[in-house]
């Protein structure tokens, strides 16, 4: 919530918000407290906090400059200022390989994707995919079945995607 307030006041520049957070103790709440008048009264804060919880469910938000923010994401030229996550955040700093493919693969394509995902998991790689049907789903399920790490990257706003993904997952991905 504090990140959202900072972003609104400071504009849309990732670097401005990240620098503001780093200069003020590494946490968005500390940076927001440092700016007079940015945070609303306690009643409005409670209302805003509940709104965020309702939208994100069991997801957490990590902000660049906070200690939990993955080093690999911080090292980018234009790092994300914040992102939502759930699960083992340490996977973001592991050896990762992206998997991308068609949503309508042939049986041969499914088998090849499964073979590759299984080998990657056995060799300690984390697979990152877009959680789409088809090859992405085959790779994720196979890697998980082989006890490998999987990072699902959602490329749309989290509140929209949660609704769509719940529907898709209930139908078997």
C-alpha positions as CSV (number, residue, x, y, z in Angstrom):
1,X,0.0,0.0,0.0
2,X,2.8,2.4,0.9
3,X,4.4,1.6,-2.5
4,X,1.2,2.7,-4.3
5,X,1.2,6.0,-2.4
6,X,4.8,6.6,-3.3
7,X,4.3,5.8,-6.9
8,X,1.3,8.1,-7.1
9,X,3.2,11.1,-5.5
10,X,6.6,10.5,-7.2
11,X,5.2,9.8,-10.7
12,X,5.8,6.8,-12.9
13,X,9.6,6.6,-12.8
14,X,10.8,3.3,-11.4
15,X,14.2,4.8,-10.5
16,X,12.7,7.7,-8.5
17,X,10.6,5.4,-6.4
18,X,13.4,2.9,-5.9
19,X,15.8,5.7,-4.9
20,X,13.3,7.2,-2.5
21,X,12.8,3.8,-0.8
22,X,16.6,3.1,-0.5
23,X,17.2,6.6,0.9
24,X,14.6,6.1,3.6
25,X,15.5,2.8,5.2
26,X,14.7,0.3,2.4
27,X,11.0,-0.1,3.1
28,X,8.2,1.6,1.3
29,X,6.3,2.4,4.5
30,X,9.4,4.2,5.9
31,X,9.8,6.2,2.7
32,X,6.1,7.1,2.7
33,X,6.2,8.2,6.3
34,X,9.1,10.5,5.4
35,X,6.9,12.6,3.1
36,X,4.5,14.9,4.9
37,X,0.8,14.4,3.9
38,X,1.3,11.4,1.7
39,X,-0.4,8.8,3.9
40,X,-4.1,9.1,4.8
41,X,-5.5,9.0,8.3
42,X,-5.7,5.6,10.1
43,X,-9.4,4.9,9.0
44,X,-8.5,5.4,5.3
45,X,-5.3,3.3,5.7
46,X,-7.4,0.4,7.2
47,X,-9.8,0.7,4.3
48,X,-7.0,0.8,1.7
49,X,-5.2,-2.1,3.4
50,X,-8.4,-4.3,3.2
51,X,-8.9,-3.3,-0.4
52,X,-5.3,-4.5,-1.3
53,X,-5.8,-7.7,0.7
54,X,-9.0,-8.4,-1.1
55,X,-7.4,-7.9,-4.5
56,X,-4.2,-9.9,-3.9
57,X,-5.5,-12.7,-1.8
58,X,-2.5,-14.8,-0.7
59,X,0.0,-12.9,-2.8
60,X,2.7,-10.7,-1.2
61,X,4.2,-7.6,-2.8
62,X,7.9,-7.1,-2.8
63,X,9.4,-3.7,-3.5
64,X,12.9,-2.9,-4.9
65,X,15.0,-1.7,-2.0
66,X,13.5,-4.1,0.6
67,X,15.7,-6.9,1.9
68,X,13.5,-9.6,0.5
69,X,13.7,-8.3,-3.1
70,X,15.6,-10.9,-5.2
71,X,19.1,-9.9,-6.1
72,X,18.7,-11.1,-9.7
73,X,15.8,-8.7,-10.3
74,X,17.6,-5.9,-8.6
75,X,20.6,-6.3,-10.9
76,X,18.6,-5.5,-14.1
77,X,19.3,-2.2,-15.9
78,X,15.7,-1.1,-15.3
79,X,14.6,-3.3,-12.3
80,X,10.9,-3.8,-11.5
81,X,10.0,-1.4,-8.7
82,X,7.6,-4.0,-7.2
83,X,6.0,-7.3,-8.0
84,X,3.5,-9.7,-6.5
85,X,4.6,-13.2,-5.5
86,X,3.5,-16.4,-3.7
87,X,5.6,-19.3,-2.7
88,X,9.4,-19.7,-2.4
89,X,10.8,-16.3,-3.4
90,X,14.3,-17.8,-3.4
91,X,13.5,-19.5,-6.7
92,X,13.9,-16.1,-8.3
93,X,17.7,-16.2,-7.5
94,X,18.1,-19.8,-8.7
95,X,19.4,-21.0,-12.1
96,X,16.4,-20.4,-14.3
97,X,15.4,-21.3,-17.9
98,X,12.3,-19.9,-19.6
99,X,9.9,-22.2,-21.4
100,X,7.7,-20.8,-24.1
101,X,5.6,-22.7,-26.6
102,X,2.4,-23.0,-28.5
103,X,-0.9,-23.3,-26.7
104,X,-1.9,-26.1,-29.1
105,X,1.0,-28.5,-29.3
106,X,1.1,-31.8,-31.1
107,X,1.6,-35.0,-29.1
108,X,5.2,-35.1,-30.2
109,X,5.7,-31.5,-29.0
110,X,4.1,-32.4,-25.6
111,X,6.5,-35.4,-25.2
112,X,9.5,-33.3,-26.2
113,X,8.6,-30.5,-23.7
114,X,8.1,-33.1,-21.0
115,X,11.4,-34.7,-21.7
116,X,13.2,-31.4,-21.6
117,X,11.5,-30.2,-18.4
118,X,12.3,-33.4,-16.6
119,X,16.0,-33.1,-17.6
120,X,16.1,-29.5,-16.5
121,X,14.6,-30.4,-13.1
122,X,17.0,-33.3,-12.6
123,X,19.9,-30.9,-13.2
124,X,18.7,-28.3,-10.7
125,X,17.2,-25.7,-13.0
126,X,14.1,-23.7,-12.2
127,X,11.7,-23.4,-15.1
128,X,10.0,-20.1,-15.6
129,X,6.9,-20.0,-17.8
130,X,3.8,-17.9,-18.5
131,X,1.3,-20.4,-17.1
132,X,-0.5,-20.7,-20.4
133,X,-2.2,-23.8,-21.7
134,X,-0.2,-26.1,-23.9
135,X,3.6,-26.3,-23.7
136,X,3.8,-24.0,-20.7
137,X,1.4,-26.3,-18.7
138,X,3.3,-29.4,-19.8
139,X,6.6,-28.0,-18.7
140,X,5.3,-26.7,-15.4
141,X,3.5,-29.9,-14.5
142,X,6.5,-32.1,-15.5
143,X,9.0,-30.0,-13.6
144,X,6.9,-30.0,-10.5
145,X,6.4,-33.8,-10.9
146,X,10.2,-34.2,-11.0
147,X,10.4,-32.1,-7.8
148,X,11.9,-29.2,-9.7
149,X,11.3,-25.5,-9.1
150,X,8.7,-23.6,-11.2
151,X,8.2,-19.9,-11.5
152,X,4.9,-18.8,-13.1
153,X,5.1,-15.3,-14.6
154,X,1.8,-13.5,-14.9
155,X,2.0,-10.7,-17.5
156,X,-1.3,-9.0,-16.7
157,X,-2.6,-7.1,-13.6
158,X,-2.8,-9.5,-10.7
159,X,-6.4,-8.9,-9.8
160,X,-7.5,-9.7,-13.4
161,X,-5.3,-12.7,-13.7
162,X,-6.4,-14.3,-10.4
163,X,-10.0,-14.5,-11.6
164,X,-9.0,-15.9,-15.0
165,X,-6.5,-18.4,-13.6
166,X,-8.9,-19.7,-11.0
167,X,-11.3,-20.5,-13.8
168,X,-8.6,-22.2,-15.9
169,X,-7.1,-24.2,-13.0
170,X,-10.6,-25.5,-12.0
171,X,-10.9,-26.8,-15.6
172,X,-7.6,-28.6,-15.4
173,X,-5.3,-25.8,-16.5
